[in-house]
Amino acid sequence: MSGSRNNNILLCLYKDKRSVFRLIDVAMLCGETQRKSLGKKLNYYVRKGQLENPRKGIYAKQGYNPEELACILYTPSYISLDYILQKAGILFQFDRQITAISYLSRSLEVDKQSYRYRKIKNSVLLNPTGIKTDDQYIGMAVPERAFLDKLYLDKGFHFDNLTSLDQDLINKLLPIYQSKSLTENTKNYFNDV
């Protein structure tokens, strides 16, 4: 049984919708209990060019999704800030860097893709309100949450276009931050619009 399971690890990964996996994810997905031998098997697939190993302990299918990697590099985390604000047309200056909220601040480059993580207090980080997670476990802030994250971390930041933001949703999200200054600052932004 174990031998057939070993041969099916690669098949098991390629059947899954996700493109990036931690060792624990592979173990759970494929029902493998021997982590050390599983790591050796996965490294064999990396050497054969059938899997990628973008970071230690992380394995990926060929052509993996960098947004998915962003959510796995540091857990818990979710994509937010400039990356989401650019996609929503709130910031006009283009930057390929994927920005995320996490429990630490860090910048790194993996496979020519730049990632930047900003630290935020745990009560905000762990609150799922305003974060959409898809079937690949990519957590992305809605534009209103990304706006508040940015404003919370970079007071006085200049935004190019706030017209697409839902002010009612912003007001519903504000209590997450437990910040009177953020609430006041947000009001000032919309008084100027």
Phi and psi restraints in degrees (value plus and minus 20) as a CYANA .aco file:
   2 SER   PHI     -81.0   -41.0
   2 SER   PSI     -60.2   -20.2
   3 GLY   PHI     -83.5   -43.5
   3 GLY   PSI     -62.0   -22.0
   4 SER   PHI     -88.8   -48.8
   4 SER   PSI     -54.0   -14.0
   5 ARG   PHI     -84.6   -44.6
   5 ARG   PSI     -58.9   -18.9
   6 ASN   PHI     -81.1   -41.1
   6 ASN   PSI     -61.8   -21.8
   7 ASN   PHI     -90.0   -50.0
   7 ASN   PSI     -41.7    -1.7
   8 ASN   PHI    -116.2   -76.2
   8 ASN   PSI     -18.0    22.0
   9 ILE   PHI     -79.8   -39.8
   9 ILE   PSI     -68.9   -28.9
  10 LEU   PHI     -82.6   -42.6
  10 LEU   PSI     -64.1   -24.1
  11 LEU   PHI     -80.7   -40.7
  11 LEU   PSI     -63.2   -23.2
  12 CYS   PHI     -77.8   -37.8
  12 CYS   PSI     -64.2   -24.2
  13 LEU   PHI     -87.6   -47.6
  13 LEU   PSI     -62.4   -22.4
  14 TYR   PHI     -94.0   -54.0
  14 TYR   PSI     -37.6     2.4
  15 LYS   PHI     -98.1   -58.1
  15 LYS   PSI     -43.9    -3.9
  16 ASP   PHI     -96.7   -56.7
  16 ASP   PSI     127.5   167.5
  17 LYS   PHI     -89.6   -49.6
  17 LYS   PSI     -47.7    -7.7
  18 ARG   PHI     -88.9   -48.9
  18 ARG   PSI     136.4   176.4
  19 SER   PHI    -137.2   -97.2
  19 SER   PSI     -27.9    12.1
  20 VAL   PHI    -151.2  -111.2
  20 VAL   PSI     117.1   157.1
  21 PHE   PHI    -159.6  -119.6
  21 PHE   PSI     120.1   160.1
  22 ARG   PHI    -105.4   -65.4
  22 ARG   PSI     143.6   183.6
  23 LEU   PHI     -76.4   -36.4
  23 LEU   PSI     -61.8   -21.8
  24 ILE   PHI     -83.1   -43.1
  24 ILE   PSI     -55.7   -15.7
  25 ASP   PHI     -83.0   -43.0
  25 ASP   PSI     -63.9   -23.9
  26 VAL   PHI     -84.9   -44.9
  26 VAL   PSI     -62.6   -22.6
  27 ALA   PHI     -79.3   -39.3
  27 ALA   PSI     -66.2   -26.2
  28 MET   PHI     -88.7   -48.7
  28 MET   PSI     -62.5   -22.5
  29 LEU   PHI     -85.2   -45.2
  29 LEU   PSI     -60.9   -20.9
  30 CYS   PHI    -119.2   -79.2
  30 CYS   PSI     -21.1    18.9
  31 GLY   PHI      49.7    89.7
  31 GLY   PSI       8.8    48.8
  32 GLU   PHI    -111.4   -71.4
  32 GLU   PSI     106.6   146.6
  33 THR   PHI    -120.1   -80.1
  33 THR   PSI     -39.8     0.2
  34 GLN   PHI    -113.8   -73.8
  34 GLN   PSI      73.2   113.2
  35 ARG   PHI     -81.0   -41.0
  35 ARG   PSI     -61.9   -21.9
  36 LYS   PHI     -81.7   -41.7
  36 LYS   PSI     -66.8   -26.8
  37 SER   PHI     -89.6   -49.6
  37 SER   PSI     -52.1   -12.1
  38 LEU   PHI     -83.2   -43.2
  38 LEU   PSI     -63.8   -23.8
  39 GLY   PHI     -78.6   -38.6
  39 GLY   PSI     -60.8   -20.8
  40 LYS   PHI     -84.6   -44.6
  40 LYS   PSI     -62.4   -22.4
  41 LYS   PHI     -83.3   -43.3
  41 LYS   PSI     -63.5   -23.5
  42 LEU   PHI     -85.4   -45.4
  42 LEU   PSI     -59.5   -19.5
  43 ASN   PHI     -84.9   -44.9
  43 ASN   PSI     -52.4   -12.4
  44 TYR   PHI     -81.7   -41.7
  44 TYR   PSI     -65.1   -25.1
  45 TYR   PHI     -84.5   -44.5
  45 TYR   PSI     -52.2   -12.2
  46 VAL   PHI     -86.4   -46.4
  46 VAL   PSI     -67.6   -27.6
  47 ARG   PHI     -80.6   -40.6
  47 ARG   PSI     -54.5   -14.5
  48 LYS   PHI     -98.7   -58.7
  48 LYS   PSI     -26.1    13.9
  49 GLY   PHI      60.7   100.7
  49 GLY   PSI      -5.2    34.8
  50 GLN   PHI    -113.0   -73.0
  50 GLN   PSI     -37.1     2.9
  51 LEU   PHI    -157.4  -117.4
  51 LEU   PSI     139.6   179.6
  52 GLU   PHI    -127.8   -87.8
  52 GLU   PSI     137.7   177.7
  53 ASN   PHI    -151.1  -111.1
  53 ASN   PSI      56.8    96.8
  54 PRO   PHI     -83.5   -43.5
  54 PRO   PSI     -50.2   -10.2
  55 ARG   PHI    -167.8  -127.8
  55 ARG   PSI     139.3   179.3
  56 LYS   PHI     -76.1   -36.1
  56 LYS   PSI     108.8   148.8
  57 GLY   PHI      61.5   101.5
  57 GLY   PSI     -17.1    22.9
  58 ILE   PHI    -142.6  -102.6
  58 ILE   PSI     110.5   150.5
  59 TYR   PHI    -142.0  -102.0
  59 TYR   PSI     127.9   167.9
  60 ALA   PHI    -164.7  -124.7
  60 ALA   PSI     131.3   171.3
  61 LYS   PHI     -91.8   -51.8
  61 LYS   PSI     138.9   178.9
  62 GLN   PHI     -78.4   -38.4
  62 GLN   PSI     115.7   155.7
  63 GLY   PHI      49.7    89.7
  63 GLY   PSI      12.9    52.9
  64 TYR   PHI     -79.0   -39.0
  64 TYR   PSI     141.5   181.5
  65 ASN   PHI    -104.4   -64.4
  65 ASN   PSI      97.2   137.2
  66 PRO   PHI     -84.1   -44.1
  66 PRO   PSI     -46.9    -6.9
  67 GLU   PHI     -86.0   -46.0
  67 GLU   PSI     -57.8   -17.8
  68 GLU   PHI     -86.2   -46.2
  68 GLU   PSI     -61.5   -21.5
  69 LEU   PHI     -81.3   -41.3
  69 LEU   PSI     -59.2   -19.2
  70 ALA   PHI     -77.5   -37.5
  70 ALA   PSI     -56.3   -16.3
  71 CYS   PHI    -101.1   -61.1
  71 CYS   PSI     -33.3     6.7
  72 ILE   PHI    -122.7   -82.7
  72 ILE   PSI     -48.0    -8.0
  73 LEU   PHI     -74.5   -34.5
  73 LEU   PSI     -66.8   -26.8
  74 TYR   PHI    -151.5  -111.5
  74 TYR   PSI      99.3   139.3
  75 THR   PHI    -139.9   -99.9
  75 THR   PSI     111.6   151.6
  76 PRO   PHI    -102.6   -62.6
  76 PRO   PSI     130.3   170.3
  77 SER   PHI    -182.6  -142.6
  77 SER   PSI     142.9   182.9
  78 TYR   PHI    -169.3  -129.3
  78 TYR   PSI     129.0   169.0
  79 ILE   PHI     -94.9   -54.9
  79 ILE   PSI     115.0   155.0
  80 SER   PHI    -180.7  -140.7
  80 SER   PSI    -178.3  -138.3
  81 LEU   PHI      36.0    76.0
  81 LEU   PSI    -158.7  -118.7
  82 ASP   PHI     -77.0   -37.0
  82 ASP   PSI     -58.6   -18.6
  83 TYR   PHI     -79.7   -39.7
  83 TYR   PSI     -68.0   -28.0
  84 ILE   PHI     -90.8   -50.8
  84 ILE   PSI     -61.0   -21.0
  85 LEU   PHI     -84.8   -44.8
  85 LEU   PSI     -54.5   -14.5
  86 GLN   PHI     -86.0   -46.0
  86 GLN   PSI     -66.2   -26.2
  87 LYS   PHI     -80.4   -40.4
  87 LYS   PSI     -52.4   -12.4
  88 ALA   PHI    -107.7   -67.7
  88 ALA   PSI     -21.3    18.7
  89 GLY   PHI      57.5    97.5
  89 GLY   PSI       0.1    40.1
  90 ILE   PHI    -111.0   -71.0
  90 ILE   PSI     -50.3   -10.3
  91 LEU   PHI    -136.3   -96.3
  91 LEU   PSI     113.9   153.9
  92 PHE   PHI    -113.3   -73.3
  92 PHE   PSI     -50.2   -10.2
  93 GLN   PHI     -91.1   -51.1
  93 GLN   PSI     102.5   142.5
  94 PHE   PHI    -100.6   -60.6
  94 PHE   PSI     117.9   157.9
  95 ASP   PHI    -167.2  -127.2
  95 ASP   PSI     108.2   148.2
  96 ARG   PHI     -93.2   -53.2
  96 ARG   PSI     -35.3     4.7
  97 GLN   PHI     -79.1   -39.1
  97 GLN   PSI     114.3   154.3
  98 ILE   PHI    -111.3   -71.3
  98 ILE   PSI     103.0   143.0
  99 THR   PHI    -127.5   -87.5
  99 THR   PSI     121.7   161.7
 100 ALA   PHI    -163.9  -123.9
 100 ALA   PSI     139.8   179.8
 101 ILE   PHI    -120.7   -80.7
 101 ILE   PSI     117.1   157.1
 102 SER   PHI    -173.7  -133.7
 102 SER   PSI    -187.7  -147.7
 103 TYR   PHI    -108.3   -68.3
 103 TYR   PSI     -20.4    19.6
 104 LEU   PHI    -164.9  -124.9
 104 LEU   PSI     144.1   184.1
 105 SER   PHI    -125.8   -85.8
 105 SER   PSI     108.7   148.7
 106 ARG   PHI    -183.3  -143.3
 106 ARG   PSI     125.5   165.5
 107 SER   PHI    -143.8  -103.8
 107 SER   PSI     119.5   159.5
 108 LEU   PHI    -175.1  -135.1
 108 LEU   PSI     145.6   185.6
 109 GLU   PHI    -145.1  -105.1
 109 GLU   PSI     112.7   152.7
 110 VAL   PHI    -152.7  -112.7
 110 VAL   PSI     103.9   143.9
 111 ASP   PHI      29.9    69.9
 111 ASP   PSI      27.1    67.1
 112 LYS   PHI      46.1    86.1
 112 LYS   PSI      -5.7    34.3
 113 GLN   PHI    -131.3   -91.3
 113 GLN   PSI     108.5   148.5
 114 SER   PHI    -111.5   -71.5
 114 SER   PSI     116.9   156.9
 115 TYR   PHI    -146.2  -106.2
 115 TYR   PSI     118.9   158.9
 116 ARG   PHI    -152.1  -112.1
 116 ARG   PSI     105.7   145.7
 117 TYR   PHI    -130.2   -90.2
 117 TYR   PSI     117.6   157.6
 118 ARG   PHI    -137.6   -97.6
 118 ARG   PSI     114.6   154.6
 119 LYS   PHI     -99.3   -59.3
 119 LYS   PSI     119.3   159.3
 120 ILE   PHI    -160.1  -120.1
 120 ILE   PSI     136.4   176.4
 121 LYS   PHI     -81.9   -41.9
 121 LYS   PSI     128.7   168.7
 122 ASN   PHI     -77.5   -37.5
 122 ASN   PSI     -56.3   -16.3
 123 SER   PHI     -82.7   -42.7
 123 SER   PSI     -50.2   -10.2
 124 VAL   PHI    -101.1   -61.1
 124 VAL   PSI     -68.6   -28.6
 125 LEU   PHI     -75.5   -35.5
 125 LEU   PSI     -62.6   -22.6
 126 LEU   PHI    -108.7   -68.7
 126 LEU   PSI     -22.4    17.6
 127 ASN   PHI    -105.2   -65.2
 127 ASN   PSI      97.5   137.5
 128 PRO   PHI    -100.3   -60.3
 128 PRO   PSI     -22.6    17.4
 129 THR   PHI     -83.2   -43.2
 129 THR   PSI     107.0   147.0
 130 GLY   PHI      62.6   102.6
 130 GLY   PSI      -6.6    33.4
 131 ILE   PHI    -141.6  -101.6
 131 ILE   PSI     104.1   144.1
 132 LYS   PHI    -120.4   -80.4
 132 LYS   PSI     113.1   153.1
 133 THR   PHI    -138.2   -98.2
 133 THR   PSI     108.1   148.1
 134 ASP   PHI    -114.5   -74.5
 134 ASP   PSI    -193.8  -153.8
 135 ASP   PHI     -93.0   -53.0
 135 ASP   PSI     -25.0    15.0
 136 GLN   PHI    -121.7   -81.7
 136 GLN   PSI      -9.7    30.3
 137 TYR   PHI      45.1    85.1
 137 TYR   PSI       8.2    48.2
 138 ILE   PHI    -106.9   -66.9
 138 ILE   PSI      93.8   133.8
 139 GLY   PHI    -113.2   -73.2
 139 GLY   PSI     100.7   140.7
 140 MET   PHI    -147.5  -107.5
 140 MET   PSI     113.1   153.1
 141 ALA   PHI     -89.1   -49.1
 141 ALA   PSI     123.3   163.3
 142 VAL   PHI     -88.8   -48.8
 142 VAL   PSI     138.7   178.7
 143 PRO   PHI     -74.5   -34.5
 143 PRO   PSI     -55.8   -15.8
 144 GLU   PHI     -86.2   -46.2
 144 GLU   PSI     -59.5   -19.5
 145 ARG   PHI     -89.6   -49.6
 145 ARG   PSI     -60.6   -20.6
 146 ALA   PHI     -81.8   -41.8
 146 ALA   PSI     -59.8   -19.8
 147 PHE   PHI     -79.8   -39.8
 147 PHE   PSI     -68.1   -28.1
 148 LEU   PHI     -87.7   -47.7
 148 LEU   PSI     -58.1   -18.1
 149 ASP   PHI     -78.9   -38.9
 149 ASP   PSI     -66.3   -26.3
 150 LYS   PHI     -83.5   -43.5
 150 LYS   PSI     -66.4   -26.4
 151 LEU   PHI     -86.0   -46.0
 151 LEU   PSI     -56.0   -16.0
 152 TYR   PHI     -85.5   -45.5
 152 TYR   PSI     -61.4   -21.4
 153 LEU   PHI    -106.6   -66.6
 153 LEU   PSI     -49.6    -9.6
 154 ASP   PHI    -148.4  -108.4
 154 ASP   PSI      56.2    96.2
 155 LYS   PHI     -76.2   -36.2
 155 LYS   PSI     117.5   157.5
 156 GLY   PHI      59.3    99.3
 156 GLY   PSI      -8.2    31.8
 157 PHE   PHI     -83.5   -43.5
 157 PHE   PSI     125.1   165.1
 158 HIS   PHI    -114.7   -74.7
 158 HIS   PSI     104.6   144.6
 159 PHE   PHI    -124.7   -84.7
 159 PHE   PSI     124.7   164.7
 160 ASP   PHI    -100.8   -60.8
 160 ASP   PSI     -55.7   -15.7
 161 ASN   PHI    -173.5  -133.5
 161 ASN   PSI      88.5   128.5
 162 LEU   PHI    -119.8   -79.8
 162 LEU   PSI     -18.3    21.7
 163 THR   PHI     -85.1   -45.1
 163 THR   PSI     -45.6    -5.6
 164 SER   PHI    -103.8   -63.8
 164 SER   PSI     -27.0    13.0
 165 LEU   PHI     -99.0   -59.0
 165 LEU   PSI     122.1   162.1
 166 ASP   PHI    -109.3   -69.3
 166 ASP   PSI      85.9   125.9
 167 GLN   PHI     -84.9   -44.9
 167 GLN   PSI     -51.7   -11.7
 168 ASP   PHI     -84.5   -44.5
 168 ASP   PSI     -61.9   -21.9
 169 LEU   PHI     -85.7   -45.7
 169 LEU   PSI     -60.2   -20.2
 170 ILE   PHI     -78.2   -38.2
 170 ILE   PSI     -64.5   -24.5
 171 ASN   PHI     -83.8   -43.8
 171 ASN   PSI     -52.6   -12.6
 172 LYS   PHI     -92.6   -52.6
 172 LYS   PSI     -50.7   -10.7
 173 LEU   PHI    -103.5   -63.5
 173 LEU   PSI     -44.5    -4.5
 174 LEU   PHI     -73.0   -33.0
 174 LEU   PSI     -61.0   -21.0
 175 PRO   PHI     -80.0   -40.0
 175 PRO   PSI     -41.4    -1.4
 176 ILE   PHI     -76.3   -36.3
 176 ILE   PSI     -57.9   -17.9
 177 TYR   PHI    -103.2   -63.2
 177 TYR   PSI     -38.1     1.9
 178 GLN   PHI      27.4    67.4
 178 GLN   PSI      32.2    72.2
 179 SER   PHI    -156.6  -116.6
 179 SER   PSI      92.5   132.5
 180 LYS   PHI     -84.7   -44.7
 180 LYS   PSI     -59.3   -19.3
 181 SER   PHI     -85.6   -45.6
 181 SER   PSI     -57.3   -17.3
 182 LEU   PHI     -84.6   -44.6
 182 LEU   PSI     -61.8   -21.8
 183 THR   PHI     -81.0   -41.0
 183 THR   PSI     -66.3   -26.3
 184 GLU   PHI     -85.1   -45.1
 184 GLU   PSI     -64.9   -24.9
 185 ASN   PHI     -81.3   -41.3
 185 ASN   PSI     -60.4   -20.4
 186 THR   PHI     -83.0   -43.0
 186 THR   PSI     -63.0   -23.0
 187 LYS   PHI     -78.6   -38.6
 187 LYS   PSI     -60.7   -20.7
 188 ASN   PHI     -82.5   -42.5
 188 ASN   PSI     -58.1   -18.1
 189 TYR   PHI     -83.6   -43.6
 189 TYR   PSI     -59.0   -19.0
 190 PHE   PHI    -106.2   -66.2
 190 PHE   PSI     -37.2     2.8
 191 ASN   PHI     -91.3   -51.3
 191 ASN   PSI     -48.3    -8.3
 192 ASP   PHI    -103.4   -63.4
 192 ASP   PSI     -36.2     3.8
